[in-house]
Amino acid sequence: MRTDREAERHIIRTWFEWVIDGLARKVILVVETDLAMQPDEQGYELLTLDTLRAAAIARSRASPGAIDRIRIVPVRY
């Protein structure tokens, strides 16, 4: 199983997005990764994605503000 440090290597960048619904505001942590995310892609590894997800959750917990959701997206070159 991969370590958190290895998973962090696959986080290319992160940013926050807001979703506004009336008076409610939701904060989304977006995590961009270079990992294959679809089972039919070459190099897809479910365990590596699970480790990446855990690293993203750790980042959200380290954030000073509340984060409502995490979105993991493929890198766009």
N, CA, C and O atoms as a GROMACS GRO file, in nm:
protein
  308
    1MET      N    1   0.084  -0.119   0.000
    1MET     CA    2   0.000   0.000   0.000
    1MET      C    3   0.088   0.125   0.000
    1MET      O    4   0.192   0.129   0.066
    2ARG      N    5   0.048   0.224  -0.073
    2ARG     CA    6   0.127   0.345  -0.084
    2ARG      C    7   0.114   0.431   0.040
    2ARG      O    8   0.012   0.426   0.110
    3THR      N    9   0.217   0.510   0.068
    3THR     CA   10   0.216   0.597   0.185
    3THR      C   11   0.152   0.730   0.150
    3THR      O   12   0.130   0.761   0.033
    4ASP      N   13   0.123   0.809   0.254
    4ASP     CA   14   0.064   0.941   0.232
    4ASP      C   15   0.158   1.031   0.152
    4ASP      O   16   0.112   1.110   0.070
    5ARG      N   17   0.287   1.018   0.176
    5ARG     CA   18   0.384   1.102   0.103
    5ARG      C   19   0.379   1.071  -0.047
    5ARG      O   20   0.388   1.162  -0.129
    6GLU      N   21   0.364   0.944  -0.081
    6GLU     CA   22   0.353   0.907  -0.222
    6GLU      C   23   0.222   0.960  -0.281
    6GLU      O   24   0.220   1.006  -0.395
    7ALA      N   25   0.114   0.954  -0.204
    7ALA     CA   26  -0.014   1.007  -0.252
    7ALA      C   27  -0.006   1.158  -0.272
    7ALA      O   28  -0.060   1.210  -0.369
    8GLU      N   29   0.062   1.227  -0.181
    8GLU     CA   30   0.079   1.372  -0.194
    8GLU      C   31   0.150   1.409  -0.324
    8GLU      O   32   0.122   1.514  -0.382
    9ARG      N   33   0.240   1.323  -0.370
    9ARG     CA   34   0.310   1.346  -0.497
    9ARG      C   35   0.214   1.355  -0.614
    9ARG      O   36   0.242   1.422  -0.713
   10HIS      N   37   0.102   1.287  -0.603
   10HIS     CA   38   0.006   1.285  -0.713
   10HIS      C   39  -0.098   1.397  -0.704
   10HIS      O   40  -0.185   1.407  -0.790
   11ILE      N   41  -0.089   1.480  -0.601
   11ILE     CA   42  -0.174   1.598  -0.594
   11ILE      C   43  -0.100   1.710  -0.665
   11ILE      O   44   0.000   1.762  -0.614
   12ILE      N   45  -0.150   1.747  -0.781
   12ILE     CA   46  -0.084   1.848  -0.863
   12ILE      C   47  -0.110   1.987  -0.807
   12ILE      O   48  -0.016   2.067  -0.793
   13ARG      N   49  -0.234   2.016  -0.777
   13ARG     CA   50  -0.270   2.144  -0.714
   13ARG      C   51  -0.407   2.130  -0.651
   13ARG      O   52  -0.482   2.037  -0.680
   14THR      N   53  -0.439   2.225  -0.566
   14THR     CA   54  -0.571   2.227  -0.501
   14THR      C   55  -0.624   2.370  -0.504
   14THR      O   56  -0.548   2.467  -0.511
   15TRP      N   57  -0.755   2.382  -0.497
   15TRP     CA   58  -0.819   2.512  -0.486
   15TRP      C   59  -0.956   2.493  -0.424
   15TRP      O   60  -1.004   2.381  -0.410
   16PHE      N   61  -1.017   2.604  -0.388
   16PHE     CA   62  -1.150   2.601  -0.329
   16PHE      C   63  -1.251   2.658  -0.426
   16PHE      O   64  -1.223   2.754  -0.498
   17GLU      N   65  -1.369   2.599  -0.427
   17GLU     CA   66  -1.482   2.652  -0.503
   17GLU      C   67  -1.598   2.671  -0.406
   17GLU      O   68  -1.608   2.602  -0.305
   18TRP      N   69  -1.682   2.763  -0.438
   18TRP     CA   70  -1.804   2.785  -0.360
   18TRP      C   71  -1.924   2.747  -0.444
   18TRP      O   72  -1.926   2.769  -0.565
   19VAL      N   73  -2.024   2.689  -0.379
   19VAL     CA   74  -2.153   2.666  -0.440
   19VAL      C   75  -2.253   2.747  -0.357
   19VAL      O   76  -2.267   2.725  -0.237
   20ILE      N   77  -2.320   2.839  -0.422
   20ILE     CA   78  -2.415   2.927  -0.353
   20ILE      C   79  -2.556   2.880  -0.387
   20ILE      O   80  -2.592   2.868  -0.504
   21ASP      N   81  -2.635   2.855  -0.285
   21ASP     CA   82  -2.774   2.814  -0.302
   21ASP      C   83  -2.858   2.900  -0.210
   21ASP      O   84  -2.875   2.870  -0.091
   22GLY      N   85  -2.912   3.007  -0.266
   22GLY     CA   86  -2.986   3.102  -0.182
   22GLY      C   87  -2.891   3.168  -0.085
   22GLY      O   88  -2.795   3.234  -0.125
   23LEU      N   89  -2.917   3.152   0.044
   23LEU     CA   90  -2.829   3.208   0.147
   23LEU      C   91  -2.723   3.110   0.193
   23LEU      O   92  -2.632   3.147   0.268
   24ALA      N   93  -2.732   2.987   0.150
   24ALA     CA   94  -2.636   2.884   0.192
   24ALA      C   95  -2.514   2.884   0.101
   24ALA      O   96  -2.525   2.903  -0.020
   25ARG      N   97  -2.399   2.863   0.161
   25ARG     CA   98  -2.274   2.854   0.086
   25ARG      C   99  -2.204   2.725   0.124
   25ARG      O  100  -2.183   2.696   0.242
   26LYS      N  101  -2.166   2.647   0.024
   26LYS     CA  102  -2.091   2.524   0.045
   26LYS      C  103  -1.950   2.545  -0.010
   26LYS      O  104  -1.932   2.602  -0.117
   27VAL      N  105  -1.852   2.498   0.065
   27VAL     CA  106  -1.713   2.510   0.022
   27VAL      C  107  -1.665   2.372  -0.024
   27VAL      O  108  -1.681   2.272   0.046
   28ILE      N  109  -1.606   2.370  -0.143
   28ILE     CA  110  -1.558   2.246  -0.202
   28ILE      C  111  -1.407   2.257  -0.219
   28ILE      O  112  -1.357   2.353  -0.278
   29LEU      N  113  -1.334   2.159  -0.168
   29LEU     CA  114  -1.191   2.148  -0.192
   29LEU      C  115  -1.174   2.065  -0.319
   29LEU      O  116  -1.215   1.949  -0.323
   30VAL      N  117  -1.114   2.125  -0.421
   30VAL     CA  118  -1.091   2.056  -0.547
   30VAL      C  119  -0.945   2.011  -0.548
   30VAL      O  120  -0.854   2.091  -0.526
   31VAL      N  121  -0.924   1.883  -0.574
   31VAL     CA  122  -0.790   1.824  -0.577
   31VAL      C  123  -0.765   1.774  -0.718
   31VAL      O  124  -0.837   1.688  -0.769
   32GLU      N  125  -0.662   1.829  -0.782
   32GLU     CA  126  -0.625   1.788  -0.917
   32GLU      C  127  -0.515   1.683  -0.909
   32GLU      O  128  -0.415   1.702  -0.839
   33THR      N  129  -0.533   1.573  -0.980
   33THR     CA  130  -0.437   1.462  -0.972
   33THR      C  131  -0.398   1.413  -1.110
   33THR      O  132  -0.472   1.428  -1.207
   34ASP      N  133  -0.280   1.353  -1.115
   34ASP     CA  134  -0.233   1.292  -1.239
   34ASP      C  135  -0.259   1.142  -1.243
   34ASP      O  136  -0.215   1.074  -1.336
   35LEU      N  137  -0.330   1.090  -1.144
   35LEU     CA  138  -0.362   0.947  -1.140
   35LEU      C  139  -0.473   0.912  -1.238
   35LEU      O  140  -0.562   0.992  -1.265
   36ALA      N  141  -0.467   0.791  -1.290
   36ALA     CA  142  -0.578   0.740  -1.372
   36ALA      C  143  -0.698   0.721  -1.281
   36ALA      O  144  -0.687   0.661  -1.174
   37MET      N  145  -0.814   0.773  -1.322
   37MET     CA  146  -0.931   0.772  -1.234
   37MET      C  147  -1.042   0.678  -1.281
   37MET      O  148  -1.139   0.656  -1.208
   38GLN      N  149  -1.030   0.622  -1.399
   38GLN     CA  150  -1.132   0.533  -1.453
   38GLN      C  151  -1.076   0.392  -1.462
   38GLN      O  152  -0.961   0.374  -1.502
   39PRO      N  153  -1.155   0.291  -1.426
   39PRO     CA  154  -1.106   0.153  -1.429
   39PRO      C  155  -1.054   0.108  -1.565
   39PRO      O  156  -0.969   0.019  -1.570
   40ASP      N  157  -1.101   0.166  -1.673
   40ASP     CA  158  -1.054   0.124  -1.805
   40ASP      C  159  -0.930   0.200  -1.852
   40ASP      O  160  -0.880   0.174  -1.962
   41GLU      N  161  -0.878   0.293  -1.772
   41GLU     CA  162  -0.757   0.367  -1.807
   41GLU      C  163  -0.633   0.287  -1.773
   41GLU      O  164  -0.632   0.211  -1.676
   42GLN      N  165  -0.528   0.304  -1.853
   42GLN     CA  166  -0.401   0.240  -1.824
   42GLN      C  167  -0.342   0.300  -1.697
   42GLN      O  168  -0.339   0.422  -1.681
   43GLY      N  169  -0.296   0.216  -1.606
   43GLY     CA  170  -0.235   0.262  -1.482
   43GLY      C  171  -0.333   0.281  -1.367
   43GLY      O  172  -0.295   0.328  -1.259
   44TYR      N  173  -0.459   0.246  -1.388
   44TYR     CA  174  -0.560   0.262  -1.282
   44TYR      C  175  -0.529   0.168  -1.166
   44TYR      O  176  -0.509   0.048  -1.187
   45GLU      N  177  -0.527   0.223  -1.044
   45GLU     CA  178  -0.505   0.144  -0.923
   45GLU      C  179  -0.599   0.195  -0.815
   45GLU      O  180  -0.585   0.308  -0.768
   46LEU      N  181  -0.694   0.114  -0.776
   46LEU     CA  182  -0.793   0.154  -0.676
   46LEU      C  183  -0.728   0.187  -0.543
   46LEU      O  184  -0.768   0.284  -0.479
   47LEU      N  185  -0.630   0.110  -0.499
   47LEU     CA  186  -0.565   0.137  -0.370
   47LEU      C  187  -0.493   0.271  -0.370
   47LEU      O  188  -0.493   0.341  -0.268
   48THR      N  189  -0.432   0.306  -0.482
   48THR     CA  190  -0.364   0.435  -0.492
   48THR      C  191  -0.465   0.548  -0.485
   48THR      O  192  -0.441   0.650  -0.420
   49LEU      N  193  -0.578   0.532  -0.551
   49LEU     CA  194  -0.684   0.634  -0.544
   49LEU      C  195  -0.739   0.647  -0.403
   49LEU      O  196  -0.768   0.758  -0.358
   50ASP      N  197  -0.754   0.536  -0.333
   50ASP     CA  198  -0.801   0.541  -0.193
   50ASP      C  199  -0.701   0.616  -0.105
   50ASP      O  200  -0.741   0.691  -0.016
   51THR      N  201  -0.574   0.595  -0.129
   51THR     CA  202  -0.471   0.667  -0.053
   51THR      C  203  -0.476   0.816  -0.086
   51THR      O  204  -0.460   0.900   0.003
   52LEU      N  205  -0.497   0.848  -0.213
   52LEU     CA  206  -0.511   0.989  -0.253
   52LEU      C  207  -0.632   1.051  -0.185
   52LEU      O  208  -0.626   1.165  -0.138
   53ARG      N  209  -0.741   0.977  -0.180
   53ARG     CA  210  -0.862   1.027  -0.113
   53ARG      C  211  -0.834   1.056   0.034
   53ARG      O  212  -0.878   1.158   0.087
   54ALA      N  213  -0.761   0.968   0.099
   54ALA     CA  214  -0.726   0.988   0.240
   54ALA      C  215  -0.638   1.112   0.257
   54ALA      O  216  -0.655   1.187   0.353
   55ALA      N  217  -0.545   1.134   0.163
   55ALA     CA  218  -0.461   1.254   0.169
   55ALA      C  219  -0.544   1.380   0.149
   55ALA      O  220  -0.518   1.482   0.214
   56ALA      N  221  -0.642   1.375   0.061
   56ALA     CA  222  -0.731   1.490   0.039
   56ALA      C  223  -0.813   1.519   0.163
   56ALA      O  224  -0.834   1.635   0.199
   57ILE      N  225  -0.861   1.415   0.230
   57ILE     CA  226  -0.937   1.434   0.354
   57ILE      C  227  -0.848   1.496   0.461
   57ILE      O  228  -0.892   1.583   0.536
   58ALA      N  229  -0.722   1.452   0.468
   58ALA     CA  230  -0.628   1.510   0.564
   58ALA      C  231  -0.607   1.659   0.536
   58ALA      O  232  -0.600   1.739   0.629
   59ARG      N  233  -0.597   1.695   0.408
   59ARG     CA  234  -0.583   1.837   0.373
   59ARG      C  235  -0.706   1.917   0.415
   59ARG      O  236  -0.694   2.029   0.463
   60SER      N  237  -0.824   1.858   0.396
   60SER     CA  238  -0.945   1.931   0.433
   60SER      C  239  -0.953   1.951   0.584
   60SER      O  240  -1.000   2.054   0.631
   61ARG      N  241  -0.908   1.852   0.659
   61ARG     CA  242  -0.908   1.865   0.806
   61ARG      C  243  -0.807   1.968   0.854
   61ARG      O  244  -0.826   2.030   0.958
   62ALA      N  245  -0.699   1.987   0.778
   62ALA     CA  246  -0.596   2.084   0.814
   62ALA      C  247  -0.637   2.227   0.779
   62ALA      O  248  -0.574   2.323   0.824
   63SER      N  249  -0.741   2.242   0.699
   63SER     CA  250  -0.787   2.374   0.658
   63SER      C  251  -0.851   2.446   0.776
   63SER      O  252  -0.923   2.384   0.854
   64PRO      N  253  -0.825   2.576   0.789
   64PRO     CA  254  -0.885   2.650   0.901
   64PRO      C  255  -1.036   2.667   0.889
   64PRO      O  256  -1.104   2.685   0.990
   65GLY      N  257  -1.089   2.661   0.768
   65GLY     CA  258  -1.233   2.675   0.749
   65GLY      C  259  -1.300   2.540   0.726
   65GLY      O  260  -1.235   2.440   0.699
   66ALA      N  261  -1.432   2.542   0.738
   66ALA     CA  262  -1.508   2.419   0.716
   66ALA      C  263  -1.515   2.388   0.567
   66ALA      O  264  -1.537   2.477   0.484
   67ILE      N  265  -1.496   2.261   0.534
   67ILE     CA  266  -1.506   2.215   0.395
   67ILE      C  267  -1.620   2.116   0.388
   67ILE      O  268  -1.624   2.018   0.462
   68ASP      N  269  -1.714   2.143   0.298
   68ASP     CA  270  -1.833   2.059   0.287
   68ASP      C  271  -1.815   1.938   0.198
   68ASP      O  272  -1.875   1.833   0.221
   69ARG      N  273  -1.730   1.953   0.096
   69ARG     CA  274  -1.711   1.843   0.001
   69ARG      C  275  -1.569   1.846  -0.053
   69ARG      O  276  -1.499   1.947  -0.047
   70ILE      N  277  -1.528   1.731  -0.106
   70ILE     CA  278  -1.400   1.721  -0.175
   70ILE      C  279  -1.430   1.669  -0.315
   70ILE      O  280  -1.504   1.572  -0.333
   71ARG      N  281  -1.371   1.734  -0.413
   71ARG     CA  282  -1.386   1.690  -0.553
   71ARG      C  283  -1.246   1.658  -0.606
   71ARG      O  284  -1.156   1.741  -0.600
   72ILE      N  285  -1.229   1.538  -0.656
   72ILE     CA  286  -1.101   1.497  -0.714
   72ILE      C  287  -1.119   1.496  -0.866
   72ILE      O  288  -1.208   1.429  -0.919
   73VAL      N  289  -1.032   1.570  -0.934
   73VAL     CA  290  -1.044   1.586  -1.079
   73VAL      C  291  -0.912   1.549  -1.147
   73VAL      O  292  -0.806   1.559  -1.085
   74PRO      N  293  -0.919   1.506  -1.273
   74PRO     CA  294  -0.794   1.475  -1.346
   74PRO      C  295  -0.722   1.602  -1.385
   74PRO      O  296  -0.784   1.706  -1.407
   75VAL      N  297  -0.589   1.594  -1.393
   75VAL     CA  298  -0.509   1.708  -1.432
   75VAL      C  299  -0.538   1.743  -1.578
   75VAL      O  300  -0.561   1.657  -1.662
   76ARG      N  301  -0.534   1.872  -1.605
   76ARG     CA  302  -0.551   1.921  -1.743
   76ARG      C  303  -0.423   1.993  -1.781
   76ARG      O  304  -0.390   2.098  -1.724
   77TYR      N  305  -0.353   1.938  -1.876
   77TYR     CA  306  -0.224   1.997  -1.919
   77TYR      C  307  -0.247   2.102  -2.023
   77TYR      O  308  -0.151   2.162  -2.071
   0.00000   0.00000   0.00000
